[in-house]
Amino acid sequence: MTISVASGKGGTGKTTVATNLARTLYEAGVSVTFLDCDAEEPNAHIFLNPQLYQVDPVISKLPVVDQDKCVGCKKCVQFCVYNALALVGKRILVFPELCHACGGCSLVCPTGAISEVDREIGVVEMGYAYEMPVLDGLLKVGEAIAPPIIKAVKRKGREFESDVTIIDAPPGTACPMVEAVKGSDYCILVTEPTPFGLNDLKIAVEVVRQLGIPHGVVINRSDVGDRKAEEFCQEEKIPILMRIPMDKRIAEAYSEGAMMLDVDESWREKFLEMFERVKEAVG
């Protein structure tokens, strides 16, 4: 079973929920693989502290133009919806940060002026925490396209035959988040009881509904703000899987790279109860 943990915005406690759930299940005897798919800023390792054993490069394709063969027809420029190519004067310019490596420009070039070369855009890091496989993707500085990194992390994650795979998705609802949660059996959406939290929760709910993924909500800092997130979940018949109150001990532990389970053992039972509800919804 694959459980993704996502949020419509950053800072809601998504990684806190994902890491504590993973450790709870592992210590309960469930075989777990943890995938940190926030390729722009993976930080689950701060809490899980995996021992790194392998780093694999993620290779993408980049078009290269033979200007001697190019006749300036602009077919490649017109084809590229990402504006990764432009005709300036009589030369085709390539903007690597915008290229999605689809290969279409080389296919439509009538003179064979475009070929492709390999380009490293990031890495997949693999390690173990408490004998639990922990993988993350790290986008190279200056690169803008995270989905290929996320695909590589998920592909590597399938090599481990675990009962449960937990995916810590990137914040927001753009392409990286969609790529991370796609194919999940269940998505846990983490929010906070604020106007921004509610607005972004609504967008995230729409995304997972479009993807056909069963989902529930965790409300972090549930005893501050307002009740509009709760009311929205009730109106939309979205289960509230857990409420995490504003707790100084949790905040202090977080700032030191410690986990909720280290602060209060009662959270272990709460995460197990949430997992049982997720299993029931999936099953």
Secondary structure, DSSP 8 states (H G I E B T S, - for coil): -EEEEE-SSTTSSHHHHHHHHHHHHHHTT--EEEEE--TTS--THHHH--EEEEEEEEEEEEEEE-TTT-----HHHHH-TT--EEEETTEEEE-GGG-----HHHHH-TT--EEEEEEEEEEEEEEEETTEEEEEEEE-TT----HHHHHHHHHHHTTS--SEEEEE--SSSSHHHHHHHTT-SEEEEEE-SSHHHHHHHHHHHHHHHHTT--EEEEEETTTSS-SHHHHHHHHTT--EEEEE---HHHHHHHHTT--HHHH-THHHHHHHHHHHHHHHHH-
